[in-house]
Amino acid sequence: MLRSMFSAISGLRAHQTKMDVTGNNIANVNTVGYKSQQTVFEDTLSQVLRSGGSANQDRGGTNPAQVGLGVKLGGITTNWTQGATQNTGRSTDFMIEGDGFFVVQAGNEQLFTRAGSFSFDAAGNLVTNSGAILQGWTAENDGTVNANGPIRNLSIPYGQGTAPRPTGAGAVEGNLKAGPLTAPPTTVETSITMYDDLGVAIPVTYTFIQTGENAWTVEATTPDPADPTTPISLAPATAVTFDGTGALLTGGSLTLGTAAAAGIDFAADVTVDLTGLTQYGSASTATASDQDGYSAGTLQSFSLGSDGTITGIFSNGERKTLGQLALASFDNPSGLEKAGSSTFRAANNSGLAAIGQAGAGGRGLLAAGALEMSNVDLSEEFTGLIVAQRGFQANSRVITSSDEILQDLVNLKR
């Protein structure tokens, strides 16, 4: 009789825990990166009232008679399925599509999180709402990232300057219209801006002049700084010829020098590729399509690649790799311990953190401007709430019934 009361008490405790877990899930229905949890119950030890017996020639076997002593909490499991995507448009909101965790540094402790809502601190570090600093690899000056090196704090140095790069090469491509020599001769012009070793912009104009059938000359000029209406030659007239099929025959490149008298000085001679030119009967489309220099600039924004690469976008239009986010994976993520603020720490049964690049080693890909929402299913949680409530209620009735039986037993003495 007393066994039933103690069994019911264990049931009350177990279902109270189920209520706690369900209530926590519902409370975190809109928590970024939250993973729902479920309770697993197990029965406790049973008391054997009669042992079982084996069969023999005279009689059959008997089963043991056992009375259970209640229920206990077997465990609280975590549902690691992907949460829904919420597009935010914020450049510092990141989402992991697949397995993995962001790595953050909170003081001297390394923590892990699925919540990708980050912002900048005064030092330019990417931090969580609780101040933990996002970890990754910082790019070298040439833009390379060593993903095998140690991870460190990731920062986006807004306002950081980038040195100018002098133009060293250029290109002109397109069509020069074929036809007989006319008076005046056919002229085609195209312009582009180049840069000297100090990043000063130099407007350059290429002028193609037809000199005969399948024959042209090309000159490169720039306006005189003292008199912009006067062109200064940067390269002597170079012959460009085509064969009968319109393919370039001679004059595949043009070399631009300096105009010291006008204060125009490239760091070195600039080689302009002309092999992209053709001569067909269609309209002239020759265009200065490329040059590899740029002026000095400052960092204005950044973008995040699916592999975690952070690319800085500078005011001069250049793009440069600034670093790469690190992701961590675990053999058993359910073994992680919660550390508060939507973070986890490695524990005995989680295994060691395997830190690497997104999209490699089983780690998921990254998306910017979006967050992973909680994977709590409200319909399932409300159903679990009813089950927990009824389980608690039923166990309380067992206690009430056991108490009434005890009362009847006591009343036998009257």
GIFENWO-V813278 format. One record per backbone hydrogen bond with DSSP energy under -1.0 kcal/mol. CO is the residue of the C=O (numbers start at 1). NH is the residue of the N-H. E is the energy in kcal/mol with one decimal. If there is no record, write none. Layout:
co = {CO | CO}
nh = {NH | NH}
e = {E | E}
//
This chain:
co = {2 | 3 | 4 | 5 | 6 | 7 | 8 | 9 | 10 | 11 | 12 | 13 | 14 | 15 | 16 | 17 | 18 | 19 | 20 | 21 | 22 | 23 | 24 | 26 | 28 | 31 | 34 | 36 | 38 | 40 | 40 | 42 | 45 | 47 | 50 | 53 | 59 | 62 | 65 | 65 | 67 | 70 | 72 | 75 | 77 | 84 | 86 | 90 | 92 | 93 | 93 | 95 | 97 | 99 | 101 | 102 | 103 | 104 | 105 | 106 | 109 | 111 | 112 | 113 | 116 | 116 | 119 | 121 | 124 | 125 | 126 | 127 | 128 | 132 | 133 | 134 | 135 | 136 | 137 | 140 | 144 | 145 | 146 | 152 | 154 | 156 | 157 | 160 | 162 | 165 | 168 | 169 | 170 | 171 | 173 | 174 | 175 | 175 | 186 | 188 | 190 | 192 | 194 | 195 | 196 | 200 | 202 | 204 | 205 | 206 | 207 | 208 | 209 | 212 | 214 | 215 | 215 | 216 | 217 | 218 | 219 | 220 | 220 | 221 | 222 | 227 | 230 | 232 | 234 | 238 | 240 | 241 | 241 | 243 | 246 | 247 | 250 | 252 | 254 | 256 | 259 | 259 | 260 | 264 | 270 | 271 | 272 | 273 | 274 | 276 | 278 | 280 | 287 | 287 | 290 | 294 | 297 | 298 | 299 | 301 | 303 | 305 | 306 | 308 | 309 | 310 | 310 | 311 | 312 | 313 | 313 | 314 | 318 | 320 | 322 | 323 | 324 | 327 | 328 | 329 | 332 | 333 | 337 | 340 | 343 | 344 | 345 | 347 | 350 | 354 | 356 | 357 | 360 | 364 | 365 | 367 | 369 | 369 | 371 | 372 | 377 | 378 | 379 | 380 | 381 | 382 | 383 | 384 | 385 | 386 | 387 | 388 | 389 | 390 | 391 | 392 | 393 | 394 | 395 | 396 | 397 | 398 | 399 | 400 | 401 | 402 | 403 | 404 | 405 | 406 | 407 | 410 | 411}
nh = {6 | 7 | 8 | 9 | 10 | 11 | 12 | 13 | 14 | 15 | 16 | 17 | 18 | 19 | 20 | 21 | 22 | 23 | 24 | 25 | 26 | 27 | 28 | 29 | 31 | 34 | 375 | 79 | 77 | 74 | 75 | 72 | 69 | 67 | 65 | 62 | 56 | 53 | 49 | 50 | 47 | 44 | 42 | 40 | 38 | 373 | 371 | 93 | 118 | 369 | 370 | 367 | 365 | 364 | 328 | 113 | 135 | 111 | 133 | 109 | 106 | 104 | 344 | 102 | 94 | 118 | 127 | 124 | 156 | 121 | 134 | 119 | 131 | 128 | 105 | 154 | 326 | 152 | 324 | 143 | 140 | 147 | 149 | 136 | 126 | 158 | 160 | 299 | 297 | 294 | 271 | 292 | 273 | 290 | 287 | 278 | 285 | 286 | 210 | 208 | 206 | 204 | 202 | 167 | 199 | 196 | 194 | 192 | 221 | 190 | 219 | 188 | 217 | 215 | 242 | 211 | 212 | 240 | 209 | 238 | 207 | 234 | 235 | 205 | 232 | 230 | 224 | 222 | 257 | 218 | 216 | 249 | 250 | 246 | 279 | 243 | 241 | 274 | 272 | 270 | 262 | 264 | 263 | 259 | 256 | 170 | 254 | 172 | 277 | 174 | 176 | 178 | 173 | 289 | 171 | 165 | 162 | 315 | 159 | 313 | 311 | 308 | 366 | 325 | 305 | 322 | 323 | 303 | 320 | 300 | 301 | 317 | 314 | 312 | 139 | 310 | 137 | 356 | 101 | 354 | 335 | 336 | 345 | 343 | 339 | 112 | 337 | 350 | 332 | 329 | 327 | 360 | 363 | 359 | 97 | 95 | 88 | 89 | 86 | 33 | 381 | 382 | 383 | 384 | 385 | 386 | 387 | 388 | 389 | 390 | 391 | 392 | 393 | 394 | 395 | 396 | 397 | 398 | 399 | 400 | 401 | 402 | 403 | 404 | 405 | 406 | 407 | 408 | 409 | 410 | 411 | 413 | 414}
e = {-2.2 | -2.6 | -2.2 | -2.2 | -2.1 | -1.8 | -2.4 | -2.4 | -2.5 | -2.6 | -2.0 | -2.0 | -2.0 | -2.2 | -2.3 | -2.6 | -2.6 | -3.0 | -2.1 | -2.1 | -2.4 | -2.3 | -1.4 | -1.4 | -1.5 | -1.8 | -1.7 | -3.1 | -2.3 | -2.4 | -1.6 | -3.4 | -1.2 | -2.8 | -2.9 | -1.8 | -2.7 | -1.7 | -3.1 | -1.6 | -3.3 | -2.3 | -2.8 | -2.7 | -2.3 | -3.3 | -2.3 | -1.6 | -1.6 | -2.1 | -1.1 | -1.9 | -1.7 | -3.6 | -2.4 | -1.9 | -2.7 | -2.8 | -2.3 | -1.9 | -2.8 | -2.4 | -3.0 | -3.1 | -2.6 | -1.0 | -3.2 | -1.8 | -2.5 | -1.7 | -3.1 | -2.1 | -1.6 | -2.6 | -2.4 | -2.4 | -1.7 | -2.9 | -2.3 | -2.0 | -3.0 | -1.0 | -1.5 | -2.2 | -2.2 | -2.0 | -2.2 | -2.2 | -1.5 | -2.2 | -1.6 | -1.6 | -2.8 | -1.3 | -3.1 | -1.9 | -2.4 | -1.4 | -2.6 | -3.4 | -3.3 | -3.1 | -3.5 | -2.7 | -1.9 | -1.7 | -2.9 | -2.3 | -2.3 | -1.9 | -1.9 | -2.6 | -2.3 | -1.9 | -2.3 | -2.1 | -1.4 | -3.2 | -2.7 | -2.3 | -2.6 | -3.3 | -1.1 | -2.8 | -3.2 | -2.7 | -2.8 | -2.0 | -2.8 | -2.1 | -2.6 | -3.4 | -1.3 | -1.7 | -2.2 | -2.4 | -1.4 | -2.8 | -3.5 | -2.2 | -1.3 | -2.2 | -1.6 | -2.2 | -3.1 | -2.2 | -1.9 | -2.5 | -1.8 | -1.9 | -2.5 | -3.3 | -2.3 | -1.2 | -1.9 | -2.5 | -2.6 | -2.3 | -1.7 | -3.2 | -2.7 | -2.0 | -2.3 | -2.4 | -2.7 | -3.1 | -1.2 | -2.1 | -2.1 | -2.6 | -1.6 | -2.0 | -2.8 | -3.6 | -2.2 | -3.0 | -2.7 | -2.7 | -1.6 | -2.8 | -2.0 | -1.7 | -2.5 | -1.1 | -2.8 | -2.3 | -2.3 | -1.1 | -1.8 | -1.5 | -2.6 | -1.4 | -1.5 | -1.3 | -3.5 | -2.2 | -2.3 | -2.0 | -2.6 | -2.4 | -2.4 | -2.8 | -1.7 | -2.4 | -2.1 | -1.9 | -2.3 | -2.6 | -2.3 | -2.8 | -2.5 | -2.4 | -2.5 | -2.8 | -2.0 | -2.0 | -1.6 | -1.6 | -1.8 | -2.1 | -2.9 | -2.7 | -2.2 | -2.0 | -2.1 | -2.3 | -2.2 | -2.3 | -2.2 | -2.4 | -2.1 | -1.4 | -1.2}
//
